[in-house]
Amino acid sequence: MKTAPLQQIPENLPVARPKTGLLLPMTSLKTQFGGGDINIKFDSEKFDRLYEKVTDHLVGKEVYIRDSYACALPEYRINIRVVTESAFQNLFANNLFLRPKAEELEDFDPEWHIIAAPSFEADPAVDGTRQGNFAILNFTRKIILIGGTAYTGEIKKGIFGVLNFVLPHQKNVLSMHCSANVGKDGDTAIFFGLSGTGKTTLSSDPERMLIGDDEHGWTDDSVFNFEGGCYAKVINLSAKNEPQIYNAIKFGALLENINFIPGTRLPDYEDSSKTENTRAAYPIDFIDNALEPSFGDAPKNIFFLTADAFGVLPPISRLTRSQAMYLFMSGYTAKVAGTEAGVLEPQPTFSACFGAVFLPLHPAKYAEMLGKKMDETNAKVWLINTGWTGGAYGVGNRISLPYTRSLINAALSGELDNAKYTPDPIFGFEVPDLCTGVPSEILTPMNTWADKDAYTKKAKELAGFFNKNFEKFAEHASNEIKSAAPKSN
């Protein structure tokens, strides 16, 4: 890391000002496919003016510069220069991006620049932003401009947005918001899931090598990590349930949104008074069994994780090709009461490809690539419910983490290849009748509900949410994908 007054480093910042190009804010309005408040185009001239304002704001201040790169496979590597207003943001960049060797820094040539100034807030009426905080990607000037927010996740997710365009569109590589690990026999598994579904937790397995916890690419014959670190959600973290993550939080790690146990310097992981989104950022080698360099073979098993607060999805089910593409485009999980202001009962959350806000292309593009790669590799796809059973949130119970691990291990070992399956009557997923270490009664959700009619009503309610959400994709989705829709009537 280097520090310097900004006026000493103007030659390190891009200065070209083309008048055309694709500029995508990561915190904006409607996409072309009607996906809600996600990404919009941003006028290039407004970007130029805002860029000047941000850099003028930093003149005379001490800033921090970090040279790093993304993509563990050398043929896809992109060099990044990160300029931040605060030291902790720069530590985050060090922990989350890949770290060049000392000799590589001597003639380092950055392709992309990230400039992060949390103390600068835009004036929406003048600058054209939606609000005072902003994160804007300029694909022409190759700049990510961040202001008005100290949330470090914007730094890494900006590059993820870049790779979600460049890799699928130009390199025929499927970019994925997922974690990945590899077994002793070299079998790769990938885990998709939104926040709170267990993506980081379930990929951190002492019996398997961790490739990465969040962002990966799938080539013809390999899966590779985009990053050099982990950004783990740590609400209710414990040494017993998540020992690898717990032990990775040591000197050099960065804690975000965390309070401390009063009178001590010990983090209080149970305290959510600031937000449920408490985080730890650490280099991947803080995990004892991390795989470096961070890539493995093409996956044999793919897991879609959801925390179903309606309590109607099976703890594990096997998906067909069309179901996999449909669920991939849906990207379902649920919010529970208390996680956000005004949320009083379970609410469905859909984020296309488990990362809609980071997708410059239509979700159908990524789903079709997934289906093609499934065909090429014969990868099996599983839906894992880490949420509720025996009733919806507030009535039922959260599915035991040891049960979820047993189900995943059974899929990885091939045990479930020989199981007897029964189709779910509403969603059509194939549900195994037995699994070692898991009570058979919880495998079929209806069996865990005291009121069977209430179960059916709730399951059809969730199916209706799926179908309503998918309406915005129908024009661009194939008939094969649409055929996997659940039965809501």
C-alpha positions in Angstrom: 0.0 0.0 0.0 1.2 3.5 -0.8 0.0 6.8 0.6 0.4 10.2 -0.9 -1.3 13.6 -1.3 -3.5 13.4 -4.4 -1.7 16.2 -6.2 1.4 13.9 -6.3 -0.3 11.1 -8.2 -2.4 12.5 -11.1 -0.4 10.5 -13.6 -1.7 7.4 -12.0 -5.3 8.3 -12.6 -7.1 8.0 -15.9 -7.8 11.3 -17.7 -9.3 10.4 -21.0 -12.9 11.8 -21.4 -14.7 10.0 -24.3 -18.3 11.2 -24.7 -19.8 7.7 -25.3 -19.8 4.5 -23.4 -21.7 2.2 -21.1 -21.9 3.5 -17.6 -23.8 1.4 -15.0 -24.5 2.5 -11.4 -24.7 -0.4 -9.0 -27.3 1.3 -6.9 -29.8 2.5 -9.4 -33.1 2.2 -11.2 -34.8 -0.1 -13.8 -33.1 -2.6 -16.0 -34.1 -3.3 -19.5 -35.9 -6.5 -18.4 -38.0 -4.8 -15.8 -36.1 -6.1 -12.8 -36.9 -3.3 -10.5 -34.5 -0.8 -8.9 -31.2 -2.2 -10.1 -29.1 -0.8 -12.9 -29.5 2.2 -15.3 -27.4 3.9 -17.8 -25.6 7.1 -16.6 -24.8 10.0 -18.9 -21.1 10.0 -19.8 -20.8 13.8 -19.5 -22.4 13.7 -16.0 -19.9 11.0 -15.1 -17.0 13.2 -16.3 -18.2 16.1 -14.1 -18.8 13.9 -11.1 -15.3 12.4 -11.5 -13.8 15.8 -11.5 -15.7 16.7 -8.4 -14.6 13.6 -6.6 -10.9 14.0 -7.5 -11.0 17.7 -6.6 -12.5 16.7 -3.2 -9.5 14.4 -2.6 -6.9 17.0 -3.6 -4.7 17.8 -0.5 -5.9 14.8 1.4 -3.7 11.8 2.1 -5.1 8.9 0.0 -4.2 5.2 -0.1 -3.2 3.4 -3.3 -3.4 -0.4 -3.7 -2.3 -2.3 -6.8 -4.0 -5.7 -7.1 -5.7 -7.9 -9.6 -8.8 -10.1 -10.1 -9.1 -13.7 -11.6 -6.8 -16.5 -10.4 -6.4 -18.0 -13.9 -3.7 -15.9 -15.6 -5.4 -15.8 -19.0 -8.4 -13.9 -17.5 -6.5 -11.6 -15.1 -7.3 -7.9 -14.9 -5.0 -5.5 -13.1 -6.7 -3.0 -10.7 -5.5 0.2 -9.0 -7.5 1.1 -6.0 -7.4 4.7 -4.6 -9.2 5.2 -1.3 -9.8 8.0 1.1 -9.5 5.7 4.2 -7.0 3.1 5.2 -9.6 0.5 6.1 -11.0 0.6 2.6 -7.6 -0.1 1.3 -7.0 -2.9 3.7 -10.3 -4.4 2.4 -8.9 -4.2 -1.2 -5.7 -5.9 -0.1 -7.7 -8.7 1.6 -10.3 -9.3 -1.1 -8.4 -8.9 -4.4 -5.5 -11.0 -5.4 -2.1 -9.7 -4.3 0.7 -9.3 -6.9 4.2 -10.4 -6.0 6.8 -7.7 -5.2 8.5 -8.1 -8.6 5.1 -7.7 -10.4 4.6 -4.3 -8.8 7.7 -2.8 -10.4 6.0 -2.3 -13.8 2.4 -2.7 -12.8 0.0 -1.5 -15.5 -3.6 -1.1 -14.2 -6.4 -1.8 -16.6 -9.2 -0.6 -14.2 -9.2 2.1 -11.5 -11.4 2.2 -8.4 -11.7 5.6 -6.7 -13.6 5.5 -3.3 -14.4 8.7 -1.4 -16.9 8.0 1.4 -16.9 11.6 2.6 -18.0 13.0 -0.8 -21.7 13.0 -1.3 -23.3 13.9 -4.7 -26.1 16.4 -5.2 -28.7 14.4 -7.1 -30.4 17.4 -8.5 -27.1 18.6 -10.0 -25.1 15.4 -10.5 -27.9 13.2 -11.8 -27.5 10.4 -9.2 -30.4 8.8 -7.5 -29.2 9.9 -4.1 -26.1 11.2 -2.3 -24.2 7.9 -2.3 -23.3 6.2 -5.6 -21.3 3.5 -7.2 -20.8 3.9 -11.0 -19.1 1.7 -13.5 -17.7 3.3 -16.7 -16.8 0.6 -19.1 -15.2 3.0 -21.6 -12.9 4.8 -19.2 -12.6 1.7 -17.1 -13.2 3.5 -13.8 -15.3 2.6 -10.8 -16.4 5.7 -9.0 -17.7 5.3 -5.4 -18.8 8.1 -3.1 -21.0 8.8 -0.1 -20.6 5.3 1.3 -18.0 3.6 3.4 -19.5 0.2 2.8 -16.5 -1.7 1.5 -18.5 -4.3 -0.4 -19.0 -1.7 -3.2 -15.3 -2.0 -4.0 -15.3 -5.7 -4.7 -18.8 -5.8 -6.3 -17.8 -3.1 -8.7 -15.2 -5.4 -10.2 -17.7 -8.3 -10.1 -20.0 -6.2 -12.2 -17.2 -5.7 -14.7 -16.5 -9.4 -14.9 -20.2 -10.2 -15.3 -20.0 -8.3 -18.6 -16.6 -9.1 -19.9 -16.3 -12.8 -19.2 -19.7 -14.1 -20.6 -19.9 -11.5 -23.4 -16.3 -11.7 -24.7 -14.6 -14.9 -23.2 -17.4 -17.5 -23.1 -16.9 -17.8 -19.4 -19.9 -18.1 -17.0 -19.4 -15.6 -14.2 -21.1 -16.7 -11.0 -22.0 -15.3 -7.6 -21.1 -18.5 -5.7 -18.7 -20.1 -3.4 -16.7 -23.2 -4.5 -14.6 -26.0 -2.9 -12.9 -29.2 -4.0 -12.7 -32.6 -2.4 -9.8 -34.9 -1.9 -10.5 -36.7 -5.2 -10.5 -33.4 -7.1 -14.3 -33.0 -7.4 -15.4 -29.4 -7.5 -18.7 -28.2 -6.0 -20.2 -24.7 -6.3 -22.7 -23.0 -4.0 -25.1 -20.3 -5.1 -27.1 -18.3 -2.6 -28.1 -14.9 -1.4 -27.0 -13.3 1.9 -28.0 -15.4 4.9 -28.5 -18.7 3.0 -25.2 -20.3 4.1 -23.1 -19.9 1.0 -19.9 -19.0 2.9 -20.6 -21.4 5.8 -21.4 -24.5 3.8 -18.5 -24.1 1.4 -16.1 -23.8 4.4 -15.7 -27.5 5.0 -12.6 -28.9 6.8 -12.8 -32.0 4.6 -12.6 -30.0 1.4 -10.3 -27.3 0.0 -11.8 -23.8 -0.4 -11.5 -22.3 -3.8 -13.4 -19.2 -2.8 -16.4 -17.9 -1.0 -18.2 -15.5 -3.4 -17.2 -14.9 -7.0 -16.0 -17.4 -9.7 -15.8 -18.1 -13.4 -16.6 -21.4 -15.1 -14.6 -22.1 -18.3 -14.8 -25.1 -20.5 -12.8 -27.2 -18.0 -12.3 -25.3 -14.8 -13.7 -23.1 -12.0 -11.6 -20.2 -10.8 -11.8 -17.6 -8.1 -12.1 -13.9 -9.0 -10.8 -12.9 -5.6 -8.0 -13.3 -3.1 -10.1 -13.3 0.1 -13.4 -13.8 1.8 -16.2 -11.4 2.8 -18.1 -13.5 5.3 -21.3 -12.5 7.0 -20.7 -13.0 10.8 -24.0 -12.4 12.5 -24.3 -15.0 15.3 -20.9 -16.4 14.3 -19.6 -19.0 16.7 -16.5 -21.2 17.0 -18.6 -24.3 17.3 -20.8 -23.9 14.2 -18.3 -22.1 11.9 -14.8 -22.8 13.2 -12.9 -21.9 10.0 -14.5 -18.5 9.6 -14.2 -17.8 13.4 -10.5 -18.6 13.4 -9.8 -16.6 10.3 -10.7 -13.4 12.1 -7.3 -12.4 13.4 -4.8 -9.6 13.0 -5.1 -8.4 9.4 -8.8 -9.2 9.1 -11.3 -6.3 8.8 -14.5 -6.3 10.8 -17.4 -4.2 9.5 -20.6 -3.1 11.2 -19.5 -4.9 14.4 -20.1 -3.9 18.0 -18.0 -5.0 20.9 -18.9 -6.7 24.2 -19.1 -3.8 26.6 -15.8 -3.2 28.5 -13.8 -5.5 26.2 -12.2 -5.5 22.7 -14.1 -8.7 21.9 -16.5 -8.6 19.0 -20.2 -9.2 19.8 -21.3 -11.3 16.9 -24.8 -11.6 18.3 -25.3 -7.8 18.2 -27.3 -6.8 15.2 -28.2 -3.3 16.4 -26.3 -1.6 13.5 -27.5 -4.1 10.9 -27.9 -7.9 10.3 -25.2 -7.4 7.6 -22.2 -7.7 9.8 -19.0 -8.7 7.9 -15.5 -9.9 8.1 -13.0 -9.5 5.3 -9.8 -11.5 5.3 -7.3 -13.0 2.9 -8.2 -16.5 1.7 -5.0 -18.0 3.2 -6.5 -17.1 6.6 -8.6 -20.3 6.0 -6.4 -23.2 6.9 -7.4 -25.4 3.9 -7.7 -22.7 1.2 -6.6 -23.8 -2.2 -3.9 -21.6 -3.8 -3.8 -20.9 -6.7 -7.6 -20.7 -6.4 -9.0 -22.9 -9.2 -10.2 -26.4 -9.8 -11.9 -28.7 -12.4 -15.3 -28.0 -13.7 -18.0 -28.8 -11.1 -19.6 -32.1 -10.6 -22.2 -30.8 -8.1 -24.0 -27.4 -8.0 -26.0 -26.3 -5.0 -28.7 -23.6 -5.0 -29.1 -22.4 -1.4 -32.3 -20.8 -0.2 -33.5 -19.9 3.3 -37.2 -20.5 2.7 -39.0 -18.7 5.5 -42.4 -20.1 4.2 -41.2 -23.6 5.4 -42.5 -25.4 2.3 -39.3 -26.3 0.3 -37.5 -29.6 0.9 -34.2 -29.5 2.7 -32.7 -31.1 -0.5 -34.1 -31.9 -3.9 -32.6 -32.8 -7.3 -33.3 -30.5 -10.2 -33.7 -31.2 -13.9 -31.9 -29.0 -16.5 -35.0 -26.8 -17.0 -35.7 -26.5 -13.3 -32.1 -25.5 -12.7 -32.3 -22.7 -15.3 -35.6 -21.6 -14.0 -34.5 -21.4 -10.4 -31.2 -19.8 -11.4 -33.1 -17.0 -13.1 -35.4 -16.7 -10.1 -32.7 -16.6 -7.4 -35.1 -17.1 -4.5 -34.7 -16.7 -0.7 -36.9 -15.0 1.9 -36.7 -12.2 4.3 -37.9 -12.9 7.8 -39.6 -10.6 10.3 -37.2 -8.1 11.9 -34.5 -8.2 9.3 -35.7 -4.9 7.8 -38.0 -2.1 8.9 -41.6 -3.0 8.0 -41.0 -6.7 7.5 -43.6 -8.3 9.8 -43.9 -11.7 8.1 -41.9 -13.8 5.6 -41.4 -12.1 2.3 -40.0 -13.7 -0.9 -36.8 -12.2 -2.3 -35.9 -12.9 -5.9 -32.5 -11.9 -7.3 -31.8 -13.2 -10.8 -28.8 -15.6 -10.9 -28.4 -14.9 -7.2 -26.9 -11.5 -7.9 -29.2 -9.4 -10.1 -27.7 -6.1 -9.0 -24.4 -7.1 -10.5 -25.7 -8.3 -13.9 -25.1 -6.0 -17.0 -26.6 -8.7 -19.3 -30.1 -10.2 -19.3 -30.4 -13.1 -16.8 -31.4 -15.5 -19.6 -27.9 -15.2 -21.0 -26.4 -16.5 -17.8 -29.1 -19.2 -17.5 -28.6 -20.5 -21.0 -24.8 -20.7 -20.4 -25.5 -22.7 -17.2 -27.7 -25.2 -19.1 -25.0 -25.6 -21.8 -22.3 -26.2 -19.2 -24.5 -28.7 -17.4 -24.8 -30.6 -20.6 -21.1 -30.5 -21.3 -20.0 -31.7 -17.8 -23.1 -33.8 -16.6 -23.0 -31.7 -13.4 -25.9 -32.5 -11.0 -27.8 -29.5 -9.6 -29.5 -29.6 -6.1 -31.8 -27.2 -4.3 -30.9 -26.9 -0.6 -33.3 -25.2 1.8 -31.4 -23.9 4.8 -34.6 -22.2 6.1 -37.6 -23.4 8.0 -39.5 -26.7 8.4 -42.6 -27.7 10.3 -44.2 -24.3 9.5 -43.3 -20.8 8.3 -41.0 -18.5 10.3 -42.5 -17.9 13.7 -44.1 -21.4 13.8 -41.6 -23.9 12.4 -38.0 -24.4 13.2 -34.8 -23.6 11.3 -33.4 -26.7 9.6 -30.4 -28.0 11.6 -27.0 -27.0 10.2 -25.6 -30.6 10.8 -28.6 -32.0 8.8 -27.8 -29.6 5.9 -24.2 -30.7 6.0 -25.2 -34.4 6.0 -27.4 -33.8 3.0 -24.7 -32.0 1.0 -22.2 -34.7 1.9 -24.6 -37.3 0.7 -24.9 -35.5 -2.6 -21.1 -35.1 -2.9 -20.3 -38.7 -2.0 -22.8 -40.1 -4.5 -25.0 -41.6 -1.8 -28.1 -39.8 -3.2 -27.4 -41.1 -6.7 -29.0 -44.4 -5.6 -31.8 -43.0 -3.5 -35.5 -43.3 -4.3 -37.0 -40.0 -5.3 -40.6 -38.6 -5.2 -41.6 -35.5 -7.2 -42.8 -32.6 -5.1 -46.5 -32.1 -6.2 -46.3 -28.3 -6.5 -42.7 -27.5 -7.5 -41.9 -30.8 -9.3 -38.4 -31.2 -7.7 -37.3 -34.7 -7.0 -37.1 -35.3 -3.3 -35.1 -38.3 -1.8 -36.9 -40.6 0.6 -33.8 -41.4 2.8 -30.4 -39.9 3.7 -27.9 -41.1 6.2 -27.8 -39.0 9.4 -31.1 -37.1 8.6 -34.6 -38.0 10.0 -36.6 -39.2 7.0 -39.7 -37.3 8.1 -38.1 -33.9 7.5 -37.2 -34.7 3.8 -40.8 -34.2 2.7 -41.9 -30.8 4.0 -45.6 -31.7 4.3 -44.8 -34.4 6.8 -43.4 -31.8 9.3 -46.6 -29.7 9.2 -49.3 -30.4 11.7 -51.9 -28.8 9.4 -51.5 -30.4 5.9 -54.0 -28.0 4.3 -52.1 -25.0 5.7 -48.9 -26.5 4.1 -50.6 -26.8 0.7 -52.0 -23.3 0.9 -48.6 -21.9 1.9 -46.7 -23.9 -0.8 -49.1 -22.6 -3.5 -48.7 -19.1 -2.2 -44.9 -19.3 -2.7 -45.4 -20.9 -6.1 -47.5 -17.9 -7.1 -44.7 -15.6 -6.0 -42.3 -17.5 -8.3 -44.7 -17.2 -11.2 -45.4 -13.6 -10.7 -41.6 -12.8 -10.4 -40.9 -14.7 -13.6 -43.3 -12.7 -15.7 -40.6 -10.0 -16.3 -38.4 -12.7 -17.9 -40.9 -14.5 -20.0 -40.2 -12.6 -23.2 -36.5 -13.7 -23.2 -36.8 -17.1 -21.6 -37.0 -20.3 -23.7 -40.0 -22.6 -23.5 -37.8 -25.2 -21.8 -37.1 -22.8 -18.9 -40.7 -21.6 -18.7 -41.9 -25.3 -18.5 -40.3 -25.6 -15.1 -42.7 -23.1 -13.4 -44.4 -24.5 -10.2 -48.1 -25.1 -10.0 -49.8 -22.3 -8.1 -53.4 -23.3 -8.8 
